[in-house]
Structures are given as structure tokens and as C-alpha cells.
Amino acid sequence: MFHCRESELRKLNKRYQYTDFECVIIYGRRRVGKTALINEFCKDKPTIYFSALNATAQENLRTLSNSIHQYERPDAASTAEFQSYEDAFDEISKLSGEERVVFVIDEYPYLAKSKPAVSSMLQHLIDHVWSEGRLFLILCGSSMSFMEYQVLGYESPLYGRRTAQFKIEPLTYLESAQFYPSLNYEDQALVYGITGGIPHYINQLKVRSTVDRALLDNLFDSSSYLFEEPENLLKQELREPAVYNSIIRAIAEGASRMNDISTKTGIETGPCAKYVKTLIDLGIIKKETPITEKPGKKTIYFLTDNFFRFWYRFVPQNIAAIHSERIEKVYPYAVKQYLSDYMGLIFEKMCQEYLLYYADDLPVNLSGIGQWWGTDSRRKKQIQIDLVGTPVEGKEYLIGSCKFRNEKIGMDELELLREYAKVFGKGERYYYYIFSKGGFTQSLMEAANRGDVSLIGLGDMYGFDRECGKQGKEI
């Protein structure tokens, strides 16, 4: 079933309605739903769909030939392949001269790897043939660095030829909830925390009764698809998966600075930085600096891919129990009791998404939102603020706290936030947002009536009518 790409689909269909040539670039990490979006768009449209192979140029030409012939003669058993890519593209030029045709090249980096001249060939066709026609060309790829530098980048032959680009991001927490609408809010949050909003992972988790049961059957089982997914993805994308595996594990176990990662893995800092950058390009790792500050000594690295975070947090340490099929017995105290702690960082991201995309009537027009950490010079200790929302202009800030706990949050949390705001020290006025899974004490709710404090429960983040899709952000 197709979920939650209404904005992208609407924009693609709007472009299709015109007769102008289009060159649309669609990219994003693997499993994020690019192909599902393209398939939904191509329904009931004349389409030549070519999915490139990680193979030779000749094998890809054969596959391209089959795609063209299937479009021309769907019932034909087999036909001769084109002698060259020029011949194949000439045939597409002819077909698109007769009607509006969508021509999809999926996994474009594979084609460009096997046939390095293909980008220049497409450039020539766009400039001299296709730009005056009705072809709707889609180039799609999962290699983020390739698509950004070799397709969209200034030095690419295709630079300036695109008419639109879509970077397909993971779903937000609220979009992810569309897959299993009958779950309660806490389980909805857990599904997001486990899968990171990756549609393929949400589907493969296959929650039929409870999230616990789904994890035992579809992740903590050595025969399940999700059990081997991180390893398979690293093998598919990288030449040295064992090295990258050690870096991911080091970060998952708490190494957050480059020196710490280098020390823990035994990889020298220079090469380690290059490996980390590759993982950043894949969307597995993210580097972050305290919001309002420039990158520097405070820069940290963390796993931005929730599925990798979950897998590396719980699978390696329980691998013996999984292989011996004892995991169900140890699950309550080896996994379940730690889920609330695990969800801490995830909940912070959910709260960011709530404020960016779904909250109405914010007192500050936000230009950005993120964590902030620094030193309280008076108390001589490090502090961390879960959420700081920065203004487009002026000196009014949002200061937030996010607690994924069962107990109610009280006045002490608000007092702590006020102290932290003084250490942050960049604003003339602050608005305090406290998010809590477990609710709030009566005294804190009374304090919230004074105007500068907003209390948001987990139900408030889910329990409102909102069509699937991000609000306030265009891709």
C-alpha cells in the first residue's frame, strides 16, 4: 500500500500535465520509498521503466532494450537488443515525439558506473533533441553522494539540465503512524523509533498484534529479513563493510567525538574521518554542533538512522540468545526494560518534528531547531538543552525538554529549563516547551497558564486531525 508521499506525488503530476520536457532527479537513501513513489506516479501513464543493474554496460543495454520493447510490444516474448545506447535513446526520442512518455532510469549510478559516458550522452540529447519534446525523464538513485555531486553537482555534464529535484527523506513520526493506525500512541512512537520512518522497514516489522511480538518474530529472529539488514546494506554499499561496522558499533556504544571513534576502533584519525564521511553520505551517521554555534571542537557524531541505532543497541549483545532461540525468555529484561531509555533521543527528534511541521501558532517564527550544550561556568559543569528553537529574526527563543518516561513531569523541570536558558544566554525572551509521555503534575499545569510555558503530551503530538504529510516544508 502507498503511504504519505502526497506532496511529491502532487508536484510530479502537476509537471506531467504540461507538455514541456522534464528532467526530474529523485534521490534518497535505500529503502526510503523512491521506487514506490515513482511506481505510484507512473500508474496509468505511458512509461518506459529501466532499472539499471550493477553489471556491465552490455548487460545494462540489454535490460534497457527489453524495457523499450516491452513498452512497444508488451505481449512480445523477446526481441533483438539495440546495438548501442545511441540507438536505444534514438528510439525513445521517436516514441516521445508521438506521445507524452515517462522514461525512468532507476538506480542511475549503476548505469553511469558501467557506462561513464552516459551522462554526457544524456546532456547532448537534452540540449539538442529532448528539450523541445514532451519526454518526462526521471533519473533516480540511492547513492546520495553520486546523485548530489555527479548528477546535481556543478562539474556534472547534467548540471543545469534538471527541471526539478526531490530528495526523499524518511517519514516523520506522524507519517509513520499511517502504517499501523490501530496502535496506541506509545507503540506508534516505538515503531518510529525502531524503523526511523523508513517505509520498507515499517512494512517488514509487520506489527500484527503488539510491537514486542513483531520484534521477536521479525527482527530478533535469525531467519527474519530485518535481522541481517544492516550487514547486507553495508555489503551492498561499501567495499570494507567490516571497518564501517566497527565505526558504527563504536558510535552506538557511546563514542561521539572523532578522537574517541578513532581510539575505540583502532583506525587513525585521518582515515577514520573519511570512513565517517562516507557513512554521513549514506545517511547512517550525522554530525552535529550545538545550534547557534559553528562547527568546531564541540562537534559530535551520532547514528541518525534509527534502525541502525536500534539494531546495534540490542542485537549484538543478545546475539547468542537469538541464535539459540532463547531471546523470548530474555527479552523482558534484555530489551523491553531499556526501550524507554533508548527512546530518549528518538523522542527529542519527534518533538522537533512536531514543532517544525505540525504545531500551530508558535510564538516564534523558527529558522531552525536542535540541541544545545555547553558549560555552566557558575556551577562548572556541562549542561544540555534538548530543544532550542532559533528565530528568523529577533531574540526570542524556544527552550524545550523532552521526557519519554512514565512518571509525571513537575515544576523542577521548568525551573531547570529556566536555569539552562540563563546559561544559553542568547535570548531576550524565552518560551518553554515541555514534552512528556507520562503527563504533568498539577503544579506544573497551573504554571503553564502563565503564558510562556507550553505542555505537550504524547497524545497531543498524535491526537489531532492532520492529513498525512509534512506541513511548512517543501522538498
C-alpha positions in Angstrom: 0.0 0.0 0.0 1.3 3.5 -0.9 1.6 5.9 2.1 2.5 9.5 2.7 4.2 11.0 -0.3 1.2 13.1 -1.4 3.2 16.4 -1.7 5.8 14.8 -4.0 3.2 13.0 -6.0 1.1 16.1 -6.4 4.1 18.1 -7.7 5.1 15.3 -10.2 1.6 15.1 -11.5 1.4 18.8 -11.9 4.5 18.8 -14.0 3.2 15.9 -16.1 0.1 17.8 -17.0 2.2 20.3 -19.0 3.7 19.2 -22.3 7.2 20.6 -21.7 10.2 18.4 -21.4 11.0 17.5 -17.8 14.2 16.1 -16.3 13.4 15.2 -12.7 16.0 14.0 -10.3 14.8 11.7 -7.4 17.2 10.6 -4.8 17.5 9.4 -1.2 18.9 6.6 0.9 18.0 3.0 0.2 14.6 1.7 1.4 13.2 5.2 1.8 10.4 4.7 -0.8 11.7 6.3 -4.1 10.7 3.4 -6.3 7.3 3.2 -4.6 6.8 6.9 -5.3 7.8 6.5 -9.0 5.5 3.5 -9.4 2.6 5.4 -8.0 3.3 8.3 -10.3 3.6 6.1 -13.3 0.3 4.4 -12.9 -1.9 4.8 -16.0 0.9 6.8 -17.7 2.8 5.6 -20.8 6.1 4.6 -19.1 9.4 3.1 -20.1 10.8 1.8 -16.8 14.5 0.9 -16.9 16.1 -0.3 -13.6 19.9 -0.3 -14.1 21.9 -3.3 -12.9 25.2 -3.3 -11.0 26.6 -5.0 -14.1 28.4 -4.4 -17.4 27.4 -1.8 -19.9 26.4 -4.5 -22.3 24.1 -6.2 -19.7 22.5 -2.8 -19.0 22.0 -2.1 -22.7 20.2 -5.5 -22.9 18.0 -4.6 -20.0 17.3 -1.1 -21.5 16.4 -2.7 -24.8 13.9 -5.1 -23.1 12.3 -2.1 -21.3 11.8 -0.3 -24.6 10.5 -3.3 -26.4 8.1 -4.1 -23.5 6.7 -0.6 -23.9 6.3 -1.0 -27.6 5.1 -4.6 -27.7 4.0 -5.8 -24.2 2.9 -9.2 -25.4 6.1 -10.0 -27.4 8.2 -12.9 -25.9 11.6 -11.4 -26.8 13.1 -9.1 -29.4 16.6 -8.2 -30.5 18.5 -5.7 -28.4 19.7 -2.4 -29.7 23.2 -2.3 -31.0 24.2 0.8 -29.0 22.9 3.2 -26.4 22.6 5.8 -29.1 20.2 3.6 -30.9 18.2 2.9 -27.8 18.0 6.6 -26.9 17.0 7.5 -30.5 14.1 5.1 -30.2 13.0 6.8 -27.0 13.2 10.2 -28.9 11.0 8.8 -31.6 8.4 7.4 -29.1 8.2 10.6 -27.1 7.6 12.5 -30.3 4.4 10.6 -30.7 3.0 11.0 -27.2 3.9 12.1 -23.7 6.2 9.3 -22.4 7.7 8.9 -18.9 11.2 7.5 -19.2 12.6 6.3 -15.8 16.2 5.3 -15.2 16.2 3.8 -11.7 19.5 3.1 -10.0 21.1 5.6 -12.3 24.5 5.4 -10.5 24.8 1.8 -11.7 24.3 2.8 -15.3 26.8 5.6 -15.0 29.3 3.3 -13.4 29.0 0.8 -16.2 28.8 3.4 -19.0 30.7 6.5 -17.8 29.8 8.4 -21.0 26.1 8.2 -20.4 25.7 11.5 -18.6 27.4 13.3 -21.5 25.1 11.4 -23.9 22.0 12.5 -21.9 23.3 16.0 -21.8 23.6 16.1 -25.6 20.1 14.7 -26.1 18.6 17.1 -23.6 20.2 20.1 -25.2 19.6 19.2 -28.9 16.6 16.8 -29.0 14.6 16.3 -25.9 14.3 19.9 -24.6 11.9 20.6 -27.5 9.9 17.5 -27.0 7.4 16.0 -24.5 9.6 13.4 -22.8 9.3 13.2 -19.0 12.7 11.9 -17.9 13.3 10.7 -14.3 16.7 9.9 -13.0 16.6 8.1 -9.7 19.4 6.9 -7.4 20.2 5.7 -3.9 23.9 6.7 -3.8 23.5 10.1 -2.2 27.0 11.4 -2.9 26.8 10.3 -6.5 23.5 12.0 -7.1 24.5 15.2 -5.3 27.9 15.5 -6.9 27.8 13.6 -10.2 24.2 14.5 -11.3 23.3 17.7 -9.5 26.8 19.0 -8.9 28.4 21.8 -10.9 31.0 19.6 -12.6 28.4 17.1 -13.8 27.5 17.1 -17.6 23.9 17.1 -16.4 24.4 20.3 -14.3 21.6 22.8 -15.1 19.6 20.3 -17.1 17.2 19.2 -14.3 13.8 20.9 -14.2 13.1 19.6 -10.6 14.7 17.5 -7.9 13.2 15.6 -5.0 15.4 14.4 -2.1 13.2 11.8 -0.5 13.5 11.9 3.3 12.4 9.3 5.9 8.9 9.8 7.1 8.1 11.8 10.2 6.8 10.2 13.3 3.2 11.2 12.3 3.6 9.9 8.8 4.9 6.6 10.1 1.8 6.2 12.2 -0.3 5.8 9.0 1.0 2.2 8.5 -0.5 0.9 11.8 -3.2 3.3 12.7 -4.8 1.0 15.3 -1.7 1.0 17.6 -1.7 3.2 20.7 0.4 6.3 20.8 3.3 4.8 22.7 3.5 1.9 20.3 3.3 4.3 17.3 6.3 6.1 18.8 8.2 2.8 19.3 7.6 1.8 15.6 9.1 5.1 14.6 12.0 4.7 17.0 12.8 1.3 15.6 12.4 2.0 11.9 13.3 5.6 11.7 10.5 6.3 9.3 11.8 4.1 6.6 8.7 2.7 4.8 10.3 -0.6 3.9 11.4 -1.3 7.5 7.9 -0.3 8.8 6.4 -2.8 6.4 8.9 -5.5 7.3 8.3 -5.1 11.0 4.8 -6.4 10.3 3.1 -5.4 13.6 0.0 -7.6 13.7 -0.7 -7.6 17.5 2.0 -5.9 19.6 5.3 -4.3 18.9 7.0 -6.8 21.3 5.7 -9.7 19.3 6.7 -8.1 16.0 10.2 -7.6 17.2 10.6 -11.2 18.4 9.2 -12.5 15.1 10.6 -10.1 12.6 13.9 -8.7 14.0 15.2 -10.9 16.9 15.0 -14.0 14.7 18.0 -15.0 12.7 15.8 -16.1 9.8 14.0 -12.7 9.5 14.7 -10.1 6.9 15.4 -7.3 9.3 17.9 -9.4 11.3 20.6 -9.2 8.6 19.6 -5.8 7.0 22.4 -3.6 8.4 25.1 -6.1 7.4 23.5 -6.6 3.9 23.2 -2.9 3.4 26.8 -2.3 4.3 28.0 -5.1 2.0 25.9 -3.6 -0.8 27.1 -0.1 -0.5 30.7 -0.3 0.8 33.9 -2.1 -0.1 35.1 -2.6 3.5 31.9 -3.4 5.5 33.9 -4.7 8.5 35.6 -1.4 9.0 32.4 0.5 8.7 30.7 -1.9 11.0 33.3 -1.2 13.7 32.8 2.5 13.4 29.0 2.2 13.7 29.3 0.0 16.7 31.8 2.4 18.4 29.3 5.3 17.9 26.4 3.1 19.1 28.3 2.3 22.2 28.9 6.0 23.1 31.9 7.2 21.1 30.7 10.6 19.8 33.9 12.6 19.0 36.3 11.8 16.2 39.2 11.0 18.6 37.0 8.7 20.6 35.8 6.9 17.5 39.4 6.6 16.2 40.7 5.2 19.6 37.8 2.8 20.0 38.2 1.3 16.5 42.0 1.5 16.3 41.7 3.4 13.0 43.9 6.5 12.6 42.1 9.8 12.7 42.6 10.8 9.1 41.3 7.5 7.5 38.6 7.4 10.2 37.3 10.8 9.2 37.0 9.6 5.6 35.0 6.5 6.6 32.8 8.6 8.8 32.1 11.0 5.9 31.0 8.0 3.8 28.6 6.9 6.5 27.3 10.5 6.6 26.7 10.5 2.9 24.7 7.2 3.3 22.5 8.9 5.9 23.6 6.5 8.7 25.7 8.9 10.7 25.1 12.6 11.3 27.5 15.2 12.8 26.0 17.9 14.9 27.2 21.1 16.6 25.3 23.0 19.3 22.7 25.1 17.5 23.7 28.7 17.1 27.4 27.7 17.1 29.8 27.0 14.3 31.4 23.5 13.7 34.5 23.0 15.9 35.6 21.3 19.0 32.0 20.7 20.1 31.1 18.7 17.0 29.8 15.2 17.8 28.7 12.2 15.7 25.7 10.1 16.3 23.6 7.5 14.5 20.9 9.3 12.7 19.4 6.1 11.2 17.1 4.9 14.0 17.1 1.3 12.6 20.9 1.1 12.8 20.7 2.6 16.3 18.2 0.1 17.5 20.0 -2.9 15.8 23.4 -2.0 17.2 22.0 -1.3 20.6 20.1 -4.6 21.1 21.2 -7.2 18.6 25.0 -7.7 19.1 24.6 -8.1 22.9 21.8 -10.6 22.5 23.2 -12.5 19.5 23.8 -15.7 21.5 20.2 -15.7 22.8 18.9 -15.0 19.2 20.9 -17.9 17.6 19.9 -20.3 20.4 16.3 -19.2 20.2 16.2 -18.1 23.9 15.5 -14.5 23.1 11.9 -14.7 24.0 12.8 -15.7 27.6 15.4 -12.9 28.0 13.6 -10.2 26.0 11.8 -8.6 29.0 15.0 -7.8 30.9 17.4 -7.7 27.9 15.4 -5.4 25.6 12.0 -4.3 26.9 13.1 -2.7 30.1 15.5 -0.5 28.2 13.1 0.8 25.5 12.2 4.0 27.3 15.9 4.9 27.7 16.5 4.1 24.1 13.6 6.3 23.0 15.1 9.3 24.7 16.9 10.7 21.7 14.2 9.5 19.4 11.6 11.4 21.3 13.7 14.6 21.0 13.6 14.2 17.2 9.8 13.6 17.4 9.4 16.8 19.4 11.5 18.7 16.8 9.3 17.3 14.0 6.2 18.3 15.9 7.4 21.9 16.3 8.6 22.2 12.7 5.8 20.6 10.9 2.7 20.2 13.0 2.4 22.7 15.8 0.1 25.7 15.2 0.6 29.3 16.4 4.1 29.1 17.7 5.2 32.3 19.4 8.4 32.3 17.4 8.9 32.1 13.7 11.5 29.3 13.7 14.6 29.4 11.4 16.0 26.2 13.0 15.7 23.8 15.8 18.2 21.5 17.5 20.1 20.6 20.7 22.4 22.9 22.5 25.2 22.0 25.0 27.8 24.0 26.8 29.4 24.8 30.1 27.7 26.4 33.1 30.6 28.5 34.3 29.0 29.3 37.6 28.4 25.7 38.5 31.4 24.4 36.5 29.5 21.6 34.8 28.3 20.7 31.3 24.6 21.1 30.5 22.5 20.0 27.6 19.2 21.5 26.4 17.0 19.0 24.5 15.5 21.6 22.2 16.4 25.2 21.2 14.3 26.9 18.6 16.0 29.8 16.9 14.1 32.8 15.5 14.2 34.1 11.9 14.8 37.5 13.5 14.9 39.0 16.9 16.0 37.4 20.2 13.0 35.3 21.3 13.8 31.6 21.6 12.1 28.3 22.3 13.7 26.2 25.1 12.4 22.7 25.3 12.7 19.5 27.4 11.6 16.0 26.1 10.9 13.1 28.6 9.9 9.7 27.3 9.1 8.4 30.8 6.1 7.0 32.6 6.2 9.4 35.6 4.7 12.9 35.5 7.0 15.8 35.0 6.9 18.6 37.7 8.0 22.1 38.5 11.6 21.1 38.9 11.9 20.5 35.2 10.6 24.0 34.4 13.0 25.5 37.0 15.9 23.6 35.4 15.0 24.9 32.0 14.9 28.5 33.2 18.4 27.9 34.7 19.6 26.4 31.4 18.2 29.4 29.5 20.4 31.7 31.5 23.5 29.6 30.6 22.4 29.7 27.0 22.2 33.4 27.3 21.4 34.5 23.7 17.8 35.5 24.1 15.9 38.4 25.5 12.8 36.3 26.0 12.2 32.5 26.2 9.2 30.3 25.6 9.4 27.0 27.4 8.0 23.8 25.8 8.0 20.6 27.9 7.1 17.3 26.2 6.2 14.3 28.3 5.0 10.8 27.7 3.8 10.4 31.3 2.0 13.7 31.7 2.5 16.6 34.1 1.9 17.4 37.8 -0.9 19.7 38.8 1.5 22.5 39.9 3.3 22.4 36.5 -0.1 22.6 34.7 -1.0 25.6 36.8 2.3 27.3 35.9 1.6 26.7 32.2 -1.4 29.1 32.5 1.0 32.0 32.8 1.7 32.1 29.1 5.4 31.4 28.5 5.1 27.6 29.2 3.5 25.0 26.9 3.0 21.4 28.0 2.7 18.8 25.2 1.8 15.2 26.0 2.4 12.2 23.7 -1.4 12.2 22.9 -1.2 15.9 21.9 1.5 15.0 19.3 -0.6 12.3 17.7 -4.2 13.1 18.6 -5.2 15.7 16.2 -6.6 15.7 12.7 -3.8 16.2 10.1 -3.5 14.9 6.7 -0.5 12.7 6.0 2.4 14.8 5.0 4.8 17.5 6.4 3.5 21.0 7.0 5.6 24.1 6.4 8.4 22.4 4.5 8.7 21.8 0.8 11.1 19.3 -0.8 
